[in-house]
């Protein structure tokens, strides 16, 4: 499944829930067109979010780590999109 980074970023702008974050992370993991850095970060964030998905009530620290990890993943996707766009313009 290929991802459109621009569309992914639109969705990631306001994920609304940890389940939505998890779904967006899984899109990155399933896509063969992402960079190794994107995939590694997505796998890491999946691990953070897995704890949230499995617990009836997650601690504030677990939720904070998941939000921070997702924010970092979003930054990595932005960087990859910028690099790809720069490569296409050259």
C-alpha positions as CSV (number, residue, x, y, z in Angstrom):
1,X,0.0,0.0,0.0
2,X,1.6,3.3,-1.1
3,X,1.1,6.4,1.0
4,X,0.6,9.9,-0.2
5,X,2.7,11.8,2.3
6,X,0.7,15.1,1.9
7,X,-2.5,13.3,2.5
8,X,-1.0,11.4,5.5
9,X,0.2,14.8,6.9
10,X,-3.3,16.2,6.5
11,X,-4.7,13.3,8.5
12,X,-1.9,13.5,11.1
13,X,-2.4,17.2,11.7
14,X,-5.3,16.4,14.1
15,X,-5.4,12.7,14.7
16,X,-8.2,13.1,17.3
17,X,-7.4,9.8,19.1
18,X,-4.7,7.4,19.9
19,X,-6.4,4.8,17.8
20,X,-6.2,7.2,14.8
21,X,-2.5,7.7,15.5
22,X,-2.1,4.0,15.6
23,X,-3.8,3.6,12.2
24,X,-1.6,6.3,10.7
25,X,1.5,4.6,12.0
26,X,0.4,1.3,10.5
27,X,0.0,3.1,7.1
28,X,3.6,4.1,7.3
29,X,4.7,0.6,8.3
30,X,2.7,-1.1,5.5
31,X,4.0,1.2,2.8
32,X,6.9,0.0,0.6
33,X,7.6,3.6,-0.5
34,X,8.7,5.1,2.9
35,X,12.2,5.7,3.9
36,X,14.1,3.4,6.4
37,X,14.0,6.3,8.9
38,X,10.3,6.7,8.5
39,X,9.7,3.0,9.0
40,X,12.0,2.7,12.0
41,X,10.3,5.6,13.7
42,X,6.9,4.2,12.9
43,X,7.8,0.8,14.4
44,X,9.0,2.6,17.5
45,X,5.8,4.7,17.8
46,X,3.7,1.5,17.2
47,X,5.4,0.0,20.3
48,X,4.5,3.1,22.3
49,X,0.9,3.2,21.0
50,X,0.5,-0.6,21.6
51,X,0.7,0.0,25.3
52,X,-2.1,2.6,25.0
53,X,-4.3,0.3,22.9
54,X,-3.9,-2.6,25.3
55,X,-4.6,-0.7,28.5
56,X,-8.1,0.3,29.7
57,X,-6.5,3.4,31.2
58,X,-3.0,4.5,30.3
59,X,-0.8,6.6,32.5
60,X,-0.1,10.2,31.7
61,X,3.5,9.3,31.0
62,X,2.6,6.6,28.5
63,X,0.3,9.0,26.7
64,X,2.9,11.7,26.7
65,X,5.5,9.4,25.2
66,X,3.1,8.3,22.5
67,X,2.2,11.9,21.6
68,X,5.9,12.9,21.5
69,X,6.8,9.9,19.4
70,X,4.0,10.6,16.9
71,X,5.0,14.3,16.7
72,X,8.6,13.1,15.8
73,X,7.2,10.7,13.2
74,X,5.3,13.6,11.7
75,X,8.5,15.7,11.5
76,X,10.3,12.8,9.8
77,X,7.5,12.4,7.2
78,X,7.6,16.2,6.5
79,X,11.4,16.0,6.0
80,X,11.0,13.0,3.7
81,X,8.4,14.8,1.6
82,X,10.6,17.9,1.4
83,X,13.5,15.8,0.3
84,X,11.4,14.0,-2.3
85,X,10.0,17.3,-3.7
86,X,13.5,18.8,-3.8
87,X,14.7,15.7,-5.8
88,X,11.9,16.0,-8.3
89,X,12.5,19.7,-8.8
90,X,16.3,19.2,-9.5
